[in-house]
Amino acid sequence: MLSLGEDALAVSLVWAAFAHPVLTIGVLALVAVSAYVVATLFRFLRNATRRIFGREPAPKHR
């Protein structure tokens, strides 16, 4: 049943992309911004807990 639901979701998302392209771009932008915010908050919380418990934060890998 889960696979059938995923197939229905994929078809409906493709339909929505063709029927409402501007809305789809807006939703994709919102998802991208949300993923960035979640990653940034996770990094902040990880470094904050390391400082609180006496370990230095990991060096940045850039």
N, C-alpha and C positions, 0 to 999 in steps of 0.2 A: 504493500500500500504506500509506503514511503516513496518508493521509486516513481510510482504513478503520480503522487503529489508533486514531486520534484519536476517531472515532465510537464505537468499542467502549469506549474509556476514559471518554468522556462518559456513555454509557449505564450503565456500571458504577458511576460516581460518583453518578449520580442514584439508582440502586438502593440503593447503600450509605447515602445520605442518608435515604432512606425506611425502610430496614431497621434502621439504627443511628444515630438522630439525635444521641444524646449523644456517641458516638464522632466523628461528623462535626463537631460543634461543637468538640470538643477538638482535632481535626486542624486546623480552620480557625484556632483560637486559636494553635496552635503555629506555623502558617505566618505569621500576622500578627506574632507576637513575633520569629520568625526574620528576617522582612523588616526589622523595626525594628532589630534587632541588626546586621544586615549594613549597613544604611544608616549607622548610628552608627559602626561600625568603619571604613567607607569614608571618612566625614567626618574621623575622627580621623587616619587614615593620610595623607589628603590634606594636612591642616594640619600634621602632623608633618614630612612631606617638604618642605613649603614653608618651614618654620622651619629645617630642617637645611641647605637649599640657599640660604638667605639671602633668601627672599621672604616677605613678611608674609602670613598667612592672609587669605582673602577675608572681608569683613564679613558678619555674619549678616543674613539677609533674613527678618525676622519682622514 
